[in-house]
Amino acid sequence: MNHPPDPTDVLRLRLLLVLGLGSAHFSCGWGTCDEPEYTATVSLDVLADTADSGTSPTDCPTDPNASAELLNQGDAPYCEMMDITFLEQEGSDCTYRYTCFTCCGYGRPYLDERGAPVEADAVPAEGWAEPSRPPVELTSEQRATVGAFWRDMARAEHSSVAGFHRFALDLLAHGAPLELLSRAQRAGAQEVRHAIDAFTLASAYLGEPLGPGRLGIGPHAVVARSLAELAAWTARDGAIGETLAAFLAARALAEATEPTVRAVLETVVRDETEHAELAWATLRWAIEVGGDEVRTAVAAVFAGLGDPTPHSLPWSPELAAHGLPSPEQERADARLCIARVIRPVADALLANEVREATANQRFVSTHADPSLRG
């Protein structure tokens, strides 16, 4: 009896084919690697603006939550900080050691100078939401929950428009091939469609037309200073973020029954899979051009890949039909994607072993799950 292929296998094979790599790289060689450790010094003076008294405290915080808050207000790179250890205080300067996980979200948002995602507020607005009927089978509380989910999704998709335009600038600045640049421009246009679709759903569930406010990009767009930095950002935002986005959307589509939601998710799965393929193709090009320096930068990103944070919205089983998984299912699906897709493909990429992939191409083109086809 023939069984449909596992979606994780299909997506992994697609990405391996993008890299020109064969099917032997199915095992994960990253399971026991250590998370990268960072040391950062930040001044207590940064707390003066937020303190009730207008003055900063005199002693460095040692509680992990307070320490993370101080680090996040300083110049430390934005990430999921874990295992924060206070090392020393010299005057008003506090020094900490911590591990920094790479995976803080899904997709490719626009990031500020520290690497923190930048999103516009969702505001009452005409033009972004297309006419759509509100769901009648949900309670008002359930509609509010699903609406909040799609509103957050819309803000993230809107941020990704700027993220891909910045990515295109990175490619231009470092002489990337025309094919990569063209695909980046196409991806930015697709993210506009995703934002419109998500704002449409959010508006229908919440009962008012919504759109994005001003996006706080700042006076200067941040462009990668080196090919290694471009590759590291691509590994984080594309190879990890877009692969997760494609996989989680496919899992949500498998449970969704609301026709309008299914139509949106079908588009997202197709496009985000293309975006993931673009990211891995960019990594292959960057490593071929930049050699060991780029490979080392990319390896550090994958070594710091942590546990994704699922949504925290109130959930009930009825909401899966409208595209909203349970937090537990979202976390489990993300872990599955990391273990069986992202880590093995990264292992294959960094091993730099090119194999014949004709048999895999035939398998993917004839047997792939339609939800994962480009």
Secondary structure, 3 states (H helix, E strand, C coil): CCCCCCHHHHHHHHHHHHCCCCCCCCCCCCCCCCCCEEEEEEEHHHHCCCCCCCCCCCCCCCCHHHHHHHHHHCCCCCCEEEEEEEEEEECCEEEEEEEEECCCCCCCCEECCCCCEECCCEEECCCCCCCCCCCCCCCHHHHHHHHHHHHHHHHHHHHHHHHHHHHHHHHHHCCCCHHHHHHHHHHHHHHHHHHHHHHHHHHHHHCCCEEECCCCCCCCCCCCCCHHHHHHHHHHHHHHHHHHHHHHHHHHHHHCCCHHHHHHHHHHHHHHHHHHHHHHHHHHHHHHHHCHHHHHHHHHHHHCCCCCCCCCCCCCHHHHHHCCCCHHHHHHHHHHHHHHHHHHHHHHHHHCCCCCCHHHHHHHHHHCCHHHCC
